Amino acid sequence: MNRRKKYKIFILCWLALDLMTMAWLGYRYLDRQIPDELQISRGETVSVSALLDHPLVSFEEAIEVSADGSYTLPCKILGYIPFKSIKVTPVDDKAVYVSGSTVGIYLRTRGVLVVDTGEIQSQSGETKEPSKGIVKPGDYILSMNEEQIKDKKELIRDLDELDGTQVQLELNREGEILPVSVTPVKDSKGAYKLGLWVRDDTQGIGTLTYVDEQGKYGALGHGISDVDTAGLLDIQEGTLYKAQILAVSRGSRGNPGELAGMIRYDNSNVLGSIQENCKNGIYGQMDLPDAQKLSLVKMPVAHKQEIETGPALIRCSVDGQVKEYEAQIKRIDLNHEDSNKSFILQVTDEELLEKTGGVVQGMSGSPVIQNGKLAGAVTHVFVQDSTSGYGIFAETMMEHENYKMT
């Protein structure tokens, strides 16, 4: 085969690869623009195909919704290539009390979280790591020798009673319950150890997004993960507290900034319980009289297809007082694989930019308002551009079990 022919084949291969890449990117773009599921207001006659109008996508004969019942709406690319079927669900319109108040968060894990395994200097002078390869960072210790372990205090108490014989641990590893055996090592001080670094609680500052008529609330817009293992914390219980902002570290390029606050852990500051920690936020219950102290404003919740690029408001507290600040929704992904990154928001309000530099840590959960409706909540800040960050749809936050818009 001569050189010219080889070169021609090489060019054709690259051209084919480019075409496949372009087709894949085009498919991914459309997939983000056309959601897998859609909620529409019950009793409102609306053409779903009109809501999702796109020049490259066509729908089966439009289905008019004016009564109860979900259905699927098939669509095609360019009218020929099957693309996806959209599940359409009619729901009752919902209104909630929108907050923006800074809150303190305290969580206790379900079992004792293993942060890492560690080395032990034995009495004989050897370095040993008894739990290595048996227990992994991110595991939760549920019991030892068939005795339930609720917290570090109970674990330490049981460790003090070790006599060198093999111990049986029951672990929760990514939802799977595993029995393992570990042989403790006597350290240089004569105490038996398993060589584990553990933790059983965490705390921090965040923002309350909304409270409904029954006192159920949602906050943060994303779950709380362990700082060392990066895994979503499996919680046993938690408490929501009033918090006081002491200082603001302004964000800048390469530095996300943060709200520095103080939480007083006493009963007079308790706002409610934390019952769930999941990918779309933390959820729980509070008494409505307590909720009324949180600068609440009642407003309807927007469906995600109602949100548009353009002006919006961020409702937050960075100096002890809840205020609304101007922002712009720059991009919307109706079907992003990460629900916490469904739209991009940029702070444009000069007052907020002066105070914080834009979005800072601790503002997660700050309500985003557009056209008089709760559109979503701030979830992340861009490290390289502190004026901007991601947000989650309010509709998505309320899809959590027992907190759905029904």
C-alpha positions, 0 to 999 in steps of 0.5 A: 500500500503506497503512502498516499493511500495510507494517508487517505485512509488515515484522514477518513478514519479521523473524519469518521471519528470526528463525525461520531464525536459530533453526533455523540455531543449533539445527542448529549446536548439534546438529552440535557435539553429534553427532560426524561420526566416532566410535571405540569399543573393539574387541570391546566390544558397545555401542549407538552410539545409546545413547552419543549419546542426544539427545532431538531426534536419532534413529538408524537401527536400532541397530547392535551392534558386536562385531567388526572393521570400520567402518560409518556410522550415519545419523541424523535430526532429530525422526525425519524430517529427514536430519541426518548419517551418523556414521562408526563405527570399532572400535579397540583400547584404548590406554594411554600414558605421561602426562607434564605435564613442561615442555619446551623446543622448538627448530624450524628451518623448511623453507626461509627464512620471509619475515616481511615485505617492507621498503623500501631506501634506494638509492644514488640516495636513492630509497626502493624496495621490490623484493619488494613484490607479488612475495614475500608474508609467510608465503612460504618461500624454497626456492632462489635461482637454482636453489641450494637455501636451507636457512637464513638463513646460506645466503641471506645468503651468496648475497645477498652475491654479487648483482650487480644482475641479476634473481634467480630465487626458488622459493617455497613459498606455502601448499603451492604451489611458485611461481617468481618473479623479483626485481630487487635494489636497491643500498642506500646502502652499495653492497650489493644487497638484496631488501628482505625480513625473514626468519626460519629458526627459533623456540623456546619453552616448552611441556608434554609430553602423552604418550609411547607404548611406542615412544617416540612423543610428542605435545605442546602440543595445538596447532601452533606458528605464526609470531608475525608471519605467524600461519601454522603453521610448516612445519618441516624439523626440531626438537629437544625439550629439558629445560627449567627454569622460572625464574618464573611470571607470574600470569594475570589478567583481560586478561593470560594470564600465562606460564611463564618458562623456560630451555633449555640447548641442549646434547646432555645436555639433548636429549629427542628429535626434533621431526618434525611441527608440525601443528594438533593439536600437535608430534610426534616421537620420543624414547628411552624411557630419556630418557622415564622422566625425565619423571615419567610415569604409564601410563594408558588413553586415553579416547574422546571420548564418555566425557568428561563435564562435571564434575571432572577433573585437570590434570597440569603443572609450574609450579615444577619438579615435576609435580603434579595439580591439580583442575579442572572440565570445563564444556562439551564440543563433540564436533564443534567445527570447531576441534579445539583447542577441543573442551572448556572447562576451569576450574581450581578448585585453590586452589594452582594458582590462587595460583601461576599464576592459572589457565591460563598460556602454557607450559601448553599440552599439560598432560594433562587426566585424568578417571576415571583416563584421559587425556581430553585436553590444555590448549590455550588460555587465555581472555584475559578469564578466566585461570582457564579455557581450551580443551582438545583430546581425547587421541583427536584428538591421536592421530589424527595420521598415524603416531600413530593409536590402532590 
